[in-house]
């Protein structure tokens, strides 16, 4: 297994790519090269992040390795090689769309706008937008942010929602787009922003691994529903069927439940901290009835 970090200026023209993808499936490419390329994130705890040895680990990574095992059988490639490519919130969709990455393994919200460019595997996590801030800031809800500086991560649905909400409610917030989740969290801890708006489970991971976890709060109110799925190429039914069937098989045989316990209710690297994040009713429903729907309403109880 080799890791290949890639830093790209993602001025990639996504339009028109899906036509080429439809003509040649990723299955053909993987069969010809003997290599599957997985995109990983560097700080999306506990989904896809670097451990203390700079190795990509996490819930989403384990799911992707399970997909790889299934593809080995489907393609009769017992020696299938896995290449790992570093992606960010901004680069992950272009890199899947242009063929650099076959599957992006991380914390990606499946929504209708993104499905115009890429496809998603069945949902394997359901989260919500909240904010984290220092308790001493005494922030409770959006009205408390009028005229204040906040941060979210570039390329995320959370940043889009925050920007739109800021305009719609005339809050006058100054919004800083951070490169990744770690940088966004640091922006708040260093005092350059008052709060970080992001998916609650990602905030929980950052807070739990911070030096002064007890000093932080995560908002009680949830502002959006965010279903997560692995990012796949659009317009490639052969590859999508193979990947989706692998995920569904892991849901059916209990592998997803075991991975959930491993990453959300057990100590995880690098500090052996337990996030103590029990599986929600929404996710239990998804595992029982797999879906790749981008509609938040489909995930409500």
ABEGO torsion letter per residue (X at the ends): XBBBBBBBBBBBBABGAAAAAAABBAAAAAAAAGBBBBBBBAABOAABBBBAAGBBBEAAAAAAAAAAAAAAAAAGBAABBBBBBBBBAAAAAAAAAAGABABBBBBBBBBAAAAAABBBBBBABBBBBBBBBBAAAGBABAAAABGBBBBBBBGBAAAAAAAAAAAAAGAGBBBBBBABAAAAAAAAAAGABABBBBBAAAAAAAAAABABAAABBBBABBABBBBBBBBBBBGBAAAAAAAAAAAAAAAAAGAAAAAAAAAAABBBOAAGBBAGBBBBAAAAAAAABBBABABAAAABX
